[in-house]
Amino acid sequence: MEFAPRLIAWQRAHGRHGLPWQDTRDPYRIWLSEIMLQQTQVATVIPYYERFLQRFPDVAALAAAGQADVMPYWAGLGYYARARNLHRCAQAVASQWGGRFPEDPADIAALPGIGPSTAAAIAAFAHDRRAAILDGNVKRVLCRHFGIAGDPARREVERRLWELAGSLLPGAGDTDPGMPAYTQGLMDLGATVCTRGRPACAACPMQQTCIARRDGRQQELPTPKARKAVPERATAMLILQSGDSVLLHRRPEPGIWGGLWSLPEFDADGDPLSASLALGARAAEASALAPFAHAFTHYRLHVRPYLARAAVPALSEPSPGHAWTPLAALPGTAMPAPVRKLLEGLYGLEGEGGNRPLPL
């Protein structure tokens, strides 16, 4: 019975305050921050959040934009399905809800890209709605404090955690004025005190009642997932130049990097000159660049990049899904982070246009 009051008091005294998305009741801004913060650190999100709002200040502006206009403002944040769902969600709010987010958590959760925990957070922060959140940080807090063993991803354990999270909410009825501080407190406790590796138990407001602390089980709870071998995949990427332009390929949707502009790919053991012919351009020579690896959620991708110049400067129209992109336009192009890093290393893409000469 003391869990919620203690958490609220702690959050108001010691929690995080002054973040760009706090001190607002605008569900659009709250929703945007919640989606950006999924799988992404606060410090990384802040500049993206501010730039995104400058370009799309409200849900109507986002709904009216094309997806190609949205992706450059997300490029680098990763998990790009979030950006595509963000755009679809804005369109759904505009068409189905008259441009205003619904207030009921169940209605919010029915929108594209919003799960029950995110919906509950939006409703709590915007409308004081009593709804439980259960993200990864909250699962860790509850498992440790109440001594709940078992993989939190298993259905029966997760169901138990949802029931527990609902029973701990402050107040009664549909709304409670303490919900914003309570919800933020759970997020802050998991992110800054009850951390995965080294929990700061001495600073925790729940230290006197925490079962994991009492029994010295902080490293055992939550129960770790059984580790699986991470699949390894390999590909080759071709940086094909023609004059002051580079050939880019727009990734299909859905899929990894869907909707972003990347480099044409071919078999990891293939011939880059043959790959250039398949793209409609004859390259005179190709140079192998330093290979690199990029970790996705479910596998690790090993990339062999090659640099080649088209033998004929004036090339025919590229195949569908490909475009010759001027070097000066690369900084404003929505590209996956590893591809952008690769091209930055070659050309320098600071500011609105690179001024480093093309190699080769």
C-alpha positions as CSV (number, residue, x, y, z in Angstrom):
1,M,0.0,0.0,0.0
2,E,3.0,2.3,0.5
3,F,4.6,1.6,-2.9
4,A,2.9,4.3,-4.9
5,P,3.1,7.2,-2.3
6,R,6.8,6.5,-1.7
7,L,7.5,6.4,-5.4
8,I,5.7,9.6,-6.1
9,A,7.5,11.4,-3.3
10,W,10.8,10.1,-4.5
11,Q,10.2,11.2,-8.1
12,R,9.2,14.7,-7.1
13,A,12.3,15.1,-5.0
14,H,14.9,13.0,-6.9
15,G,13.5,12.0,-10.3
16,R,14.3,13.5,-13.7
17,H,12.9,16.9,-14.4
18,G,13.3,19.5,-17.1
19,L,13.4,17.1,-20.1
20,P,12.0,18.6,-23.3
21,W,8.9,16.4,-23.2
22,Q,8.1,17.0,-19.6
23,D,5.8,19.8,-18.3
24,T,3.4,19.3,-21.2
25,R,0.0,17.9,-21.5
26,D,0.1,17.7,-25.3
27,P,-0.4,14.1,-26.2
28,Y,1.4,14.6,-29.5
29,R,4.6,15.6,-27.9
30,I,4.3,12.9,-25.2
31,W,3.6,10.3,-27.8
32,L,6.6,11.4,-29.9
33,S,8.9,11.2,-27.0
34,E,7.7,7.8,-25.9
35,I,8.2,6.3,-29.4
36,M,11.7,7.8,-29.7
37,L,12.7,6.6,-26.2
38,Q,11.9,3.0,-27.1
39,Q,15.3,1.2,-27.3
40,T,17.1,4.6,-27.3
41,Q,18.9,6.6,-24.6
42,V,17.5,10.0,-23.4
43,A,20.7,11.9,-24.4
44,T,20.5,10.5,-27.9
45,V,16.8,11.3,-28.3
46,I,16.8,15.0,-27.2
47,P,18.3,16.5,-30.3
48,Y,16.2,14.3,-32.6
49,Y,13.1,15.2,-30.6
50,E,13.7,18.9,-30.9
51,R,14.6,18.8,-34.6
52,F,11.5,16.7,-35.3
53,L,9.2,19.1,-33.6
54,Q,10.6,22.1,-35.5
55,R,9.7,20.3,-38.8
56,F,6.5,18.7,-37.6
57,P,5.1,20.8,-34.7
58,D,1.8,18.9,-34.4
59,V,0.0,15.8,-35.5
60,A,-1.6,17.6,-38.5
61,A,1.8,18.6,-39.9
62,L,3.1,15.0,-39.5
63,A,0.0,13.5,-41.1
64,A,0.2,15.8,-44.1
65,A,3.8,15.0,-44.8
66,G,5.0,12.2,-47.0
67,Q,6.9,9.4,-45.5
68,A,10.0,10.4,-47.6
69,D,9.8,13.8,-45.8
70,V,9.7,12.1,-42.4
71,M,12.6,9.6,-42.7
72,P,15.5,12.1,-42.8
73,Y,14.4,13.3,-39.3
74,W,14.6,9.8,-38.0
75,A,17.8,8.6,-39.7
76,G,20.3,7.6,-37.1
77,L,17.9,6.7,-34.4
78,G,17.5,3.1,-35.6
79,Y,14.6,0.7,-35.4
80,Y,13.1,2.5,-38.4
81,A,9.7,0.7,-38.2
82,R,9.1,3.2,-35.4
83,A,9.2,6.1,-37.9
84,R,7.0,4.4,-40.4
85,N,4.4,3.5,-37.7
86,L,4.7,7.1,-36.3
87,H,3.7,8.5,-39.7
88,R,0.8,6.0,-40.1
89,C,-0.3,6.7,-36.5
90,A,-0.5,10.5,-37.2
91,Q,-2.6,9.8,-40.3
92,A,-4.9,7.6,-38.3
93,V,-5.3,10.3,-35.6
94,A,-6.1,12.8,-38.4
95,S,-8.6,10.6,-40.2
96,Q,-10.2,8.7,-37.4
97,W,-10.0,11.1,-34.5
98,G,-10.3,14.5,-36.1
99,G,-6.7,15.3,-35.4
100,R,-6.9,14.8,-31.6
101,F,-5.5,11.8,-29.8
102,P,-8.0,9.7,-28.0
103,E,-7.9,9.8,-24.2
104,D,-8.8,6.1,-23.4
105,P,-5.7,3.9,-23.2
106,A,-7.4,1.1,-25.1
107,D,-8.2,3.5,-28.0
108,I,-4.6,4.8,-28.0
109,A,-3.2,1.2,-28.0
110,A,-5.3,0.5,-31.1
111,L,-3.3,3.1,-33.1
112,P,-0.4,1.9,-35.3
113,G,2.8,1.3,-33.5
114,I,1.5,1.9,-30.0
115,G,1.4,-1.0,-27.5
116,P,-0.5,-1.1,-24.2
117,S,2.5,0.2,-22.1
118,T,3.1,3.2,-24.3
119,A,-0.6,3.9,-24.5
120,A,-0.8,3.9,-20.7
121,A,2.1,6.3,-20.4
122,I,0.6,8.7,-22.9
123,A,-2.8,8.6,-21.1
124,A,-1.2,9.0,-17.7
125,F,1.0,12.0,-18.7
126,A,-1.7,13.8,-20.8
127,H,-4.9,13.0,-18.9
128,D,-4.0,11.5,-15.4
129,R,-5.5,8.2,-16.5
130,R,-4.9,5.3,-14.2
131,A,-3.2,2.7,-16.5
132,A,-0.2,0.5,-15.8
133,I,3.0,0.6,-17.8
134,L,5.3,-2.4,-18.1
135,D,8.4,-1.7,-20.2
136,G,11.7,-3.4,-19.6
137,N,12.8,-1.1,-16.8
138,V,9.5,-1.5,-15.0
139,K,9.7,-5.3,-15.2
140,R,13.1,-5.2,-13.6
141,V,11.9,-3.0,-10.8
142,L,8.9,-5.2,-10.0
143,C,10.8,-8.5,-10.3
144,R,13.5,-7.3,-7.9
145,H,11.2,-5.6,-5.4
146,F,8.7,-8.4,-5.2
147,G,11.1,-11.3,-5.8
148,I,9.4,-12.6,-9.0
149,A,11.5,-15.2,-10.7
150,G,11.2,-16.5,-14.2
151,D,11.9,-14.9,-17.6
152,P,9.7,-11.8,-17.8
153,A,9.2,-12.4,-21.5
154,R,7.3,-15.7,-20.8
155,R,3.6,-15.3,-21.0
156,E,2.7,-16.5,-17.5
157,V,5.4,-14.3,-15.9
158,E,4.4,-11.2,-17.9
159,R,0.8,-11.8,-17.1
160,R,1.6,-11.8,-13.4
161,L,3.6,-8.6,-13.8
162,W,0.8,-6.9,-15.5
163,E,-1.6,-7.8,-12.7
164,L,0.9,-6.6,-10.1
165,A,1.5,-3.3,-12.0
166,G,-2.2,-2.7,-12.1
167,S,-2.7,-3.4,-8.4
168,L,0.0,-0.8,-7.4
169,L,-1.5,2.2,-9.2
170,P,-2.3,5.2,-6.9
171,G,-5.8,6.3,-6.2
172,A,-9.0,4.8,-7.6
173,G,-11.4,5.3,-10.5
174,D,-10.3,6.3,-14.0
175,T,-8.0,9.1,-13.2
176,D,-5.7,10.3,-10.4
177,P,-3.6,13.5,-10.2
178,G,-0.6,11.4,-9.0
179,M,-0.4,9.4,-12.1
180,P,2.1,11.5,-14.0
181,A,4.6,11.5,-11.1
182,Y,4.0,7.8,-10.4
183,T,4.5,6.8,-14.1
184,Q,7.6,9.0,-14.4
185,G,8.9,7.6,-11.1
186,L,8.8,4.0,-12.4
187,M,10.6,5.1,-15.5
188,D,13.2,7.1,-13.5
189,L,13.7,4.4,-10.9
190,G,14.4,1.7,-13.5
191,A,16.6,4.0,-15.7
192,T,18.7,5.7,-13.0
193,V,18.6,3.6,-9.8
194,C,17.5,0.0,-10.3
195,T,19.7,-0.5,-13.3
196,R,20.6,-3.8,-14.9
197,G,24.3,-4.0,-14.0
198,R,25.0,-2.0,-10.8
199,P,21.8,-1.0,-9.1
200,A,22.2,1.9,-6.6
201,C,20.2,0.2,-3.8
202,A,21.3,2.7,-1.2
203,A,19.6,5.5,-3.2
204,C,16.4,3.5,-3.8
205,P,13.2,4.6,-2.0
206,M,12.1,0.9,-1.9
207,Q,15.3,-0.5,-0.3
208,Q,13.6,-1.4,3.0
209,T,11.0,-3.6,1.3
210,C,12.9,-4.9,-1.7
211,I,13.2,-8.7,-1.7
212,A,16.2,-8.8,-4.1
213,R,18.2,-6.4,-1.9
214,R,17.2,-8.3,1.3
215,D,18.3,-11.7,-0.2
216,G,21.2,-10.4,-2.3
217,R,19.6,-11.4,-5.5
218,Q,20.0,-8.2,-7.5
219,Q,22.0,-10.0,-10.2
220,E,19.6,-12.9,-10.4
221,L,16.4,-10.9,-10.9
222,P,14.9,-10.5,-13.4
223,T,15.8,-14.0,-14.5
224,P,18.0,-13.7,-17.5
225,K,16.8,-15.0,-20.9
226,A,18.5,-18.1,-22.2
227,R,21.2,-16.9,-24.5
228,K,21.0,-17.9,-28.1
229,A,23.7,-17.8,-30.7
230,V,23.4,-14.6,-32.7
231,P,23.1,-15.5,-36.4
232,E,25.8,-14.0,-38.7
233,R,25.1,-12.7,-42.1
234,A,27.3,-11.2,-44.8
235,T,26.8,-8.9,-47.7
236,A,28.8,-6.6,-50.0
237,M,28.0,-2.9,-50.7
238,L,29.0,-1.0,-53.8
239,I,29.8,2.7,-53.6
240,L,29.4,3.5,-57.3
241,Q,30.4,7.0,-58.4
242,S,29.6,8.9,-61.5
243,G,30.9,12.4,-61.7
244,D,30.0,14.1,-58.4
245,S,27.1,11.6,-57.7
246,V,26.8,8.3,-55.9
247,L,24.2,5.6,-56.7
248,L,21.8,4.9,-53.8
249,H,19.2,2.2,-53.5
250,R,15.9,2.8,-51.6
251,R,15.3,-0.1,-49.3
252,P,11.9,-1.8,-49.7
253,E,9.3,-1.8,-47.0
254,P,8.8,-3.6,-44.7
255,G,12.2,-4.8,-43.7
256,I,15.5,-3.8,-42.3
257,W,16.2,-0.1,-43.0
258,G,12.8,0.0,-44.9
259,G,12.3,3.3,-46.7
260,L,15.8,4.5,-46.2
261,W,18.4,5.2,-48.9
262,S,21.3,2.8,-48.7
263,L,24.0,1.4,-51.0
264,P,23.4,-1.3,-53.6
265,E,24.2,-4.7,-52.2
266,F,25.4,-7.9,-53.8
267,D,26.6,-11.3,-52.7
268,A,29.5,-11.1,-50.2
269,D,31.6,-13.3,-52.4
270,G,30.5,-11.6,-55.6
271,D,32.4,-9.4,-58.1
272,P,31.9,-5.7,-57.7
273,L,32.5,-5.1,-61.4
274,S,29.8,-7.6,-62.3
275,A,27.5,-5.9,-59.7
276,S,28.1,-2.5,-61.4
277,L,27.1,-4.1,-64.8
278,A,23.9,-5.4,-63.2
279,L,23.1,-1.8,-62.1
280,G,23.5,-0.6,-65.7
281,A,26.9,1.0,-65.3
282,R,30.3,-0.3,-66.4
283,A,33.0,0.3,-63.7
284,A,36.7,0.3,-64.8
285,E,38.0,-0.8,-61.4
286,A,36.9,-1.4,-57.9
287,S,38.8,-1.0,-54.6
288,A,38.0,-3.0,-51.5
289,L,37.5,-0.8,-48.4
290,A,37.8,-1.9,-44.8
291,P,35.0,-4.3,-43.8
292,F,32.8,-3.6,-40.9
293,A,30.0,-5.2,-38.9
294,H,26.7,-3.9,-37.7
295,A,24.5,-5.5,-35.0
296,F,20.8,-5.7,-35.4
297,T,18.3,-7.0,-32.8
298,H,18.3,-10.5,-34.2
299,Y,21.5,-10.9,-36.1
300,R,24.9,-9.4,-36.9
301,L,25.7,-8.2,-40.4
302,H,29.2,-8.3,-41.9
303,V,29.7,-5.8,-44.7
304,R,32.4,-5.7,-47.4
305,P,32.3,-2.3,-49.1
306,Y,33.8,-1.6,-52.5
307,L,34.4,1.7,-54.2
308,A,34.1,2.0,-57.9
309,R,33.8,4.7,-60.6
310,A,31.5,4.3,-63.6
311,A,33.6,4.2,-66.8
312,V,31.2,6.5,-68.6
313,P,30.4,9.8,-66.7
314,A,26.9,10.2,-68.3
315,L,24.9,7.2,-67.3
316,S,21.5,6.1,-68.4
317,E,18.5,6.3,-66.1
318,P,19.1,3.9,-63.1
319,S,16.8,1.0,-62.5
320,P,13.7,1.5,-60.3
321,G,14.5,2.0,-56.7
322,H,17.9,3.5,-57.5
323,A,18.9,7.2,-57.8
324,W,22.1,9.1,-58.6
325,T,22.5,11.4,-55.6
326,P,24.8,14.4,-55.7
327,L,27.4,14.5,-53.0
328,A,26.1,17.8,-51.7
329,A,22.7,16.2,-51.1
330,L,24.0,13.3,-49.0
331,P,23.8,15.1,-45.6
332,G,20.0,15.6,-46.0
333,T,19.4,12.1,-47.3
334,A,17.7,9.5,-44.9
335,M,20.4,6.8,-44.7
336,P,21.1,4.0,-42.1
337,A,23.7,5.0,-39.6
338,P,26.4,2.6,-40.7
339,V,26.0,3.7,-44.3
340,R,26.1,7.3,-43.4
341,K,29.2,6.7,-41.3
342,L,30.9,4.9,-44.3
343,L,30.1,7.8,-46.7
344,E,31.2,10.4,-44.1
345,G,34.5,8.7,-43.9
346,L,34.9,8.9,-47.6
347,Y,33.5,12.3,-48.5
348,G,32.9,14.3,-45.3
349,L,29.3,15.2,-45.0
350,E,29.4,17.9,-42.4
351,G,26.9,20.8,-42.8
352,E,24.6,20.9,-45.8
353,G,27.1,19.5,-48.3
354,G,30.4,17.8,-48.4
355,N,33.3,19.6,-50.0
356,R,35.9,16.8,-49.9
357,P,36.8,15.7,-53.5
358,L,35.6,12.3,-54.5
359,P,38.2,9.5,-54.2
360,L,39.5,7.6,-57.1
